[in-house]
Amino acid sequence: MRLFWTSEALEDRDTIYDYLEARNPLAALDFDELFSEQARLLEDHPALGRIGKKQGTRELIVHSSYYLVYDVVENDSVRVLRVLHAKRQWPSVDA
């Protein structure tokens, strides 16, 4: 399977990176690499995550504080939709 990151997921990663970098630059690098490593697992194991809260999605917990929301597109691609903090409301109340 091929792996794609949506613009929203990339924006989430950037926001998380910027937040962490201001406090601990090494942690920012470690988390960004963790997101990449865990997402790459989905290429070979797309059902690795739990069934998502939003229909048609799955959620892969990558750390106690963060998880990836993704879906499988046309049985040949995994699309990372969001990178979210565990305390963040997902899906949003207006979604």
OpenMM code with the backbone's topology and positions (N, CA, C; nanometers):
from openmm import Vec3, app, unit

residues = "MET ARG LEU PHE TRP THR SER GLU ALA LEU GLU ASP ARG ASP THR ILE TYR ASP TYR LEU GLU ALA ARG ASN PRO LEU ALA ALA LEU ASP PHE ASP GLU LEU PHE SER GLU GLN ALA ARG LEU LEU GLU ASP HIS PRO ALA LEU GLY ARG ILE GLY LYS LYS GLN GLY THR ARG GLU LEU ILE VAL HIS SER SER TYR TYR LEU VAL TYR ASP VAL VAL GLU ASN ASP SER VAL ARG VAL LEU ARG VAL LEU HIS ALA LYS ARG GLN TRP PRO SER VAL ASP ALA".split()
positions = [
    Vec3(0.0837, -0.1186, 0.0000),
    Vec3(0.0000, 0.0000, 0.0000),
    Vec3(0.0877, 0.1242, 0.0000),
    Vec3(0.0322, 0.2292, -0.0540),
    Vec3(0.1005, 0.3583, -0.0534),
    Vec3(0.0480, 0.4411, 0.0635),
    Vec3(0.1319, 0.5279, 0.1151),
    Vec3(0.0968, 0.6116, 0.2292),
    Vec3(0.0918, 0.7566, 0.1855),
    Vec3(-0.0159, 0.8248, 0.2228),
    Vec3(-0.0325, 0.9670, 0.1931),
    Vec3(-0.0684, 1.0409, 0.3209),
    Vec3(-0.0199, 1.1631, 0.3329),
    Vec3(-0.0555, 1.2524, 0.4431),
    Vec3(-0.1403, 1.3648, 0.3844),
    Vec3(-0.2584, 1.3880, 0.4417),
    Vec3(-0.3403, 1.5001, 0.3958),
    Vec3(-0.2785, 1.6308, 0.4436),
    Vec3(-0.3222, 1.7405, 0.3844),
    Vec3(-0.2708, 1.8713, 0.4268),
    Vec3(-0.3057, 1.8982, 0.5728),
    Vec3(-0.4216, 1.8514, 0.6183),
    Vec3(-0.4602, 1.8689, 0.7587),
    Vec3(-0.3662, 1.7930, 0.8516),
    Vec3(-0.3295, 1.6703, 0.8141),
    Vec3(-0.2384, 1.5902, 0.8957),
    Vec3(-0.1000, 1.6544, 0.8998),
    Vec3(-0.0545, 1.7056, 0.7865),
    Vec3(0.0760, 1.7727, 0.7837),
    Vec3(0.0739, 1.9002, 0.8675),
    Vec3(-0.0368, 1.9708, 0.8633),
    Vec3(-0.0508, 2.0904, 0.9459),
    Vec3(-0.0515, 2.0531, 1.0946),
    Vec3(-0.1198, 1.9442, 1.1285),
    Vec3(-0.1184, 1.8957, 1.2670),
    Vec3(0.0246, 1.8662, 1.3115),
    Vec3(0.0995, 1.7965, 1.2268),
    Vec3(0.2390, 1.7638, 1.2602),
    Vec3(0.3206, 1.8897, 1.2814),
    Vec3(0.3045, 1.9867, 1.1946),
    Vec3(0.3783, 2.1123, 1.2082),
    Vec3(0.3437, 2.1838, 1.3384),
    Vec3(0.2166, 2.1861, 1.3719),
    Vec3(0.1722, 2.2527, 1.4945),
    Vec3(0.2301, 2.1833, 1.6177),
    Vec3(0.2258, 2.0515, 1.6184),
    Vec3(0.2812, 1.9741, 1.7303),
    Vec3(0.4310, 1.9968, 1.7389),
    Vec3(0.4980, 1.9920, 1.6249),
    Vec3(0.6428, 2.0122, 1.6224),
    Vec3(0.6788, 2.1501, 1.6786),
    Vec3(0.6116, 2.2530, 1.6307),
    Vec3(0.6408, 2.3897, 1.6767),
    Vec3(0.6178, 2.4040, 1.8264),
    Vec3(0.5095, 2.3454, 1.8756),
    Vec3(0.4784, 2.3523, 2.0187),
    Vec3(0.5892, 2.2847, 2.1008),
    Vec3(0.6265, 2.1637, 2.0597),
    Vec3(0.7282, 2.0905, 2.1339),
    Vec3(0.8665, 2.1527, 2.1197),
    Vec3(0.8975, 2.2006, 2.0006),
    Vec3(1.0308, 2.2569, 1.9765),
    Vec3(1.0594, 2.3754, 2.0686),
    Vec3(0.9583, 2.4559, 2.0960),
    Vec3(0.9757, 2.5712, 2.1843),
    Vec3(1.0097, 2.5273, 2.3268),
    Vec3(0.9714, 2.4056, 2.3625),
    Vec3(0.9924, 2.3562, 2.4980),
    Vec3(1.1065, 2.2557, 2.5078),
    Vec3(1.1192, 2.1728, 2.4036),
    Vec3(1.2197, 2.0671, 2.4055),
    Vec3(1.2481, 2.0243, 2.2612),
    Vec3(1.3488, 2.0840, 2.1979),
    Vec3(1.3763, 2.0541, 2.0561),
    Vec3(1.3994, 1.9061, 2.0261),
    Vec3(1.4643, 1.8345, 2.1161),
    Vec3(1.4875, 1.6919, 2.0912),
    Vec3(1.3574, 1.6131, 2.0938),
    Vec3(1.2679, 1.6485, 2.1836),
    Vec3(1.1372, 1.5815, 2.1881),
    Vec3(1.0592, 1.6076, 2.0598),
    Vec3(1.0692, 1.7287, 2.0076),
    Vec3(0.9996, 1.7613, 1.8827),
    Vec3(1.0474, 1.6704, 1.7700),
    Vec3(1.1776, 1.6516, 1.7597),
    Vec3(1.2337, 1.5631, 1.6569),
    Vec3(1.1907, 1.4187, 1.6796),
    Vec3(1.1958, 1.3746, 1.8053),
    Vec3(1.1587, 1.2367, 1.8371),
    Vec3(1.0130, 1.2079, 1.8025),
    Vec3(0.9247, 1.2996, 1.8379),
    Vec3(0.7828, 1.2780, 1.8087),
    Vec3(0.7566, 1.2797, 1.6588),
    Vec3(0.8190, 1.3704, 1.5871),
    Vec3(0.7960, 1.3754, 1.4430),
    Vec3(0.8420, 1.2452, 1.3767),
    Vec3(0.9551, 1.1926, 1.4214),
    Vec3(1.0033, 1.0650, 1.3685),
    Vec3(0.9093, 0.9512, 1.4082),
    Vec3(0.8587, 0.9552, 1.5305),
    Vec3(0.7637, 0.8535, 1.5751),
    Vec3(0.6390, 0.8529, 1.4872),
    Vec3(0.5872, 0.9703, 1.4557),
    Vec3(0.4694, 0.9776, 1.3683),
    Vec3(0.4991, 0.9123, 1.2334),
    Vec3(0.6154, 0.9410, 1.1772),
    Vec3(0.6532, 0.8828, 1.0476),
    Vec3(0.6680, 0.7314, 1.0562),
    Vec3(0.7386, 0.6853, 1.1586),
    Vec3(0.7613, 0.5411, 1.1743),
    Vec3(0.6300, 0.4655, 1.1901),
    Vec3(0.5430, 0.5150, 1.2752),
    Vec3(0.4169, 0.4467, 1.2997),
    Vec3(0.3277, 0.4483, 1.1755),
    Vec3(0.3259, 0.5591, 1.1045),
    Vec3(0.2462, 0.5673, 0.9820),
    Vec3(0.2975, 0.4680, 0.8781),
    Vec3(0.4287, 0.4505, 0.8696),
    Vec3(0.4849, 0.3558, 0.7724),
    Vec3(0.4398, 0.2121, 0.8008),
    Vec3(0.4137, 0.1803, 0.9269),
    Vec3(0.3631, 0.0466, 0.9593),
    Vec3(0.2295, 0.0190, 0.8907),
    Vec3(0.1530, 0.1230, 0.8687),
    Vec3(0.0204, 0.1077, 0.8084),
    Vec3(0.0275, 0.0649, 0.6622),
    Vec3(0.1405, 0.0891, 0.5975),
    Vec3(0.1550, 0.0467, 0.4578),
    Vec3(0.1394, -0.1048, 0.4446),
    Vec3(0.1946, -0.1787, 0.5407),
    Vec3(0.1860, -0.3248, 0.5379),
    Vec3(0.0750, -0.3798, 0.6257),
    Vec3(0.0269, -0.2984, 0.7199),
    Vec3(-0.0747, -0.3444, 0.8155),
    Vec3(-0.1826, -0.2381, 0.8320),
    Vec3(-0.2639, -0.2162, 0.7302),
    Vec3(-0.3618, -0.1069, 0.7358),
    Vec3(-0.4706, -0.1238, 0.8420),
    Vec3(-0.4897, -0.2448, 0.8910),
    Vec3(-0.5911, -0.2667, 0.9947),
    Vec3(-0.5307, -0.2620, 1.1353),
    Vec3(-0.4100, -0.2125, 1.1463),
    Vec3(-0.3387, -0.2098, 1.2745),
    Vec3(-0.4111, -0.1257, 1.3797),
    Vec3(-0.4675, -0.0150, 1.3400),
    Vec3(-0.5365, 0.0730, 1.4346),
    Vec3(-0.6762, 0.0242, 1.4673),
    Vec3(-0.7310, 0.0821, 1.5730),
    Vec3(-0.8681, 0.0486, 1.6135),
    Vec3(-0.9678, 0.1169, 1.5200),
    Vec3(-1.0907, 0.0710, 1.5211),
    Vec3(-1.1963, 0.1366, 1.4441),
    Vec3(-1.2127, 0.2783, 1.4976),
    Vec3(-1.2211, 0.3741, 1.4080),
    Vec3(-1.2258, 0.5147, 1.4465),
    Vec3(-1.3619, 0.5616, 1.4938),
    Vec3(-1.3606, 0.6765, 1.5565),
    Vec3(-1.4845, 0.7371, 1.6052),
    Vec3(-1.5680, 0.7932, 1.4906),
    Vec3(-1.5038, 0.8296, 1.3830),
    Vec3(-1.5732, 0.8798, 1.2644),
    Vec3(-1.5825, 0.7651, 1.1642),
    Vec3(-1.7012, 0.7446, 1.1096),
    Vec3(-1.7250, 0.6328, 1.0193),
    Vec3(-1.6226, 0.6283, 0.9067),
    Vec3(-1.5709, 0.5091, 0.8810),
    Vec3(-1.4767, 0.4881, 0.7719),
    Vec3(-1.3322, 0.5153, 0.8089),
    Vec3(-1.3065, 0.5528, 0.9345),
    Vec3(-1.1697, 0.5823, 0.9761),
    Vec3(-1.1200, 0.4775, 1.0746),
    Vec3(-0.9911, 0.4812, 1.0937),
    Vec3(-0.9244, 0.4009, 1.1958),
    Vec3(-0.8331, 0.4945, 1.2734),
    Vec3(-0.7924, 0.4523, 1.3926),
    Vec3(-0.7079, 0.5352, 1.4776),
    Vec3(-0.5923, 0.4515, 1.5310),
    Vec3(-0.4723, 0.4990, 1.5082),
    Vec3(-0.3526, 0.4299, 1.5553),
    Vec3(-0.2906, 0.5126, 1.6665),
    Vec3(-0.2876, 0.4558, 1.7855),
    Vec3(-0.2252, 0.5239, 1.8982),
    Vec3(-0.0746, 0.5099, 1.8819),
    Vec3(-0.0053, 0.6234, 1.8730),
    Vec3(0.1398, 0.6212, 1.8544),
    Vec3(0.2142, 0.6570, 1.9826),
    Vec3(0.1413, 0.7116, 2.0786),
    Vec3(0.1967, 0.7507, 2.2077),
    Vec3(0.0768, 0.7747, 2.2982),
    Vec3(0.0964, 0.7724, 2.4263),
    Vec3(-0.0176, 0.7941, 2.5162),
    Vec3(-0.0834, 0.9297, 2.4940),
    Vec3(-0.0111, 1.0227, 2.4336),
    Vec3(-0.0662, 1.1568, 2.4102),
    Vec3(-0.1122, 1.1823, 2.2670),
    Vec3(-0.0738, 1.0984, 2.1719),
    Vec3(-0.1030, 1.1269, 2.0316),
    Vec3(-0.1503, 1.0035, 1.9558),
    Vec3(-0.2371, 1.0293, 1.8578),
    Vec3(-0.2796, 0.9214, 1.7695),
    Vec3(-0.3014, 0.9742, 1.6278),
    Vec3(-0.2927, 0.8817, 1.5337),
    Vec3(-0.3152, 0.9124, 1.3922),
    Vec3(-0.4557, 0.8683, 1.3548),
    Vec3(-0.5279, 0.9526, 1.2850),
    Vec3(-0.6571, 0.9153, 1.2273),
    Vec3(-0.6302, 0.8910, 1.0788),
    Vec3(-0.6749, 0.7763, 1.0284),
    Vec3(-0.6471, 0.7428, 0.8885),
    Vec3(-0.7620, 0.6643, 0.8285),
    Vec3(-0.7565, 0.6510, 0.6983),
    Vec3(-0.8499, 0.5635, 0.6292),
    Vec3(-0.7758, 0.4916, 0.5176),
    Vec3(-0.8418, 0.3899, 0.4639),
    Vec3(-0.7862, 0.3134, 0.3519),
    Vec3(-0.8669, 0.3501, 0.2295),
    Vec3(-0.7964, 0.3918, 0.1252),
    Vec3(-0.8608, 0.4411, 0.0045),
    Vec3(-0.8384, 0.3403, -0.1082),
    Vec3(-0.9486, 0.2933, -0.1647),
    Vec3(-0.9442, 0.2046, -0.2821),
    Vec3(-0.8551, 0.0832, -0.2622),
    Vec3(-0.8430, 0.0366, -0.1392),
    Vec3(-0.7659, -0.0832, -0.1051),
    Vec3(-0.6197, -0.0813, -0.1466),
    Vec3(-0.5674, 0.0329, -0.1882),
    Vec3(-0.4256, 0.0349, -0.2221),
    Vec3(-0.3514, 0.1538, -0.1606),
    Vec3(-0.4209, 0.2360, -0.0846),
    Vec3(-0.3578, 0.3530, -0.0233),
    Vec3(-0.4093, 0.3751, 0.1180),
    Vec3(-0.3172, 0.4160, 0.2048),
    Vec3(-0.3524, 0.4577, 0.3393),
    Vec3(-0.3351, 0.6088, 0.3424),
    Vec3(-0.4379, 0.6762, 0.3897),
    Vec3(-0.4358, 0.8228, 0.3931),
    Vec3(-0.4442, 0.8668, 0.5396),
    Vec3(-0.3358, 0.9313, 0.5878),
    Vec3(-0.3363, 0.9852, 0.7233),
    Vec3(-0.4132, 1.1165, 0.7174),
    Vec3(-0.5232, 1.1207, 0.7927),
    Vec3(-0.6133, 1.2357, 0.7887),
    Vec3(-0.5780, 1.3417, 0.8925),
    Vec3(-0.5398, 1.2977, 1.0123),
    Vec3(-0.5105, 1.3909, 1.1217),
    Vec3(-0.4066, 1.3289, 1.2136),
    Vec3(-0.3348, 1.4135, 1.2862),
    Vec3(-0.2491, 1.3736, 1.3974),
    Vec3(-0.3025, 1.4523, 1.5158),
    Vec3(-0.3571, 1.3817, 1.6148),
    Vec3(-0.4294, 1.4498, 1.7211),
    Vec3(-0.3762, 1.4169, 1.8598),
    Vec3(-0.3879, 1.5149, 1.9486),
    Vec3(-0.3590, 1.4929, 2.0890),
    Vec3(-0.4744, 1.4136, 2.1482),
    Vec3(-0.4446, 1.3236, 2.2389),
    Vec3(-0.5460, 1.2347, 2.2955),
    Vec3(-0.6587, 1.3103, 2.3660),
    Vec3(-0.6324, 1.4283, 2.4152),
    Vec3(-0.7355, 1.5043, 2.4858),
    Vec3(-0.8213, 1.5906, 2.3934),
    Vec3(-0.7871, 1.5924, 2.2670),
    Vec3(-0.8619, 1.6736, 2.1721),
    Vec3(-0.9919, 1.6043, 2.1319),
    Vec3(-1.0981, 1.6791, 2.1214),
    Vec3(-1.2276, 1.6239, 2.0794),
    Vec3(-1.2206, 1.5850, 1.9321),
    Vec3(-1.2485, 1.4596, 1.9037),
    Vec3(-1.2521, 1.4102, 1.7665),
    Vec3(-1.3643, 1.3103, 1.7540),
    Vec3(-1.4467, 1.3164, 1.6542),
    Vec3(-1.4544, 1.4301, 1.5623),
    Vec3(-1.5090, 1.5529, 1.6339),
    Vec3(-1.4845, 1.6660, 1.5744),
    Vec3(-1.5326, 1.7897, 1.6373),
    Vec3(-1.6850, 1.7875, 1.6429),
    Vec3(-1.7409, 1.8644, 1.7327),
    Vec3(-1.8866, 1.8624, 1.7524),
    Vec3(-1.9621, 1.9103, 1.6300),
    Vec3(-1.8984, 1.9904, 1.5444),
    Vec3(-1.9671, 2.0416, 1.4256),
    Vec3(-1.9376, 1.9561, 1.3016),
    Vec3(-1.8679, 1.8426, 1.3190),
    Vec3(-1.8363, 1.7568, 1.2035),
    Vec3(-1.9442, 1.6541, 1.1807),
] * unit.nanometer
topology = app.Topology()
chain = topology.addChain("A")
for resn in residues:
    res = topology.addResidue(resn, chain)
    for name in ("N", "CA", "C"):
        topology.addAtom(name, app.Element.getBySymbol(name[0]), res)
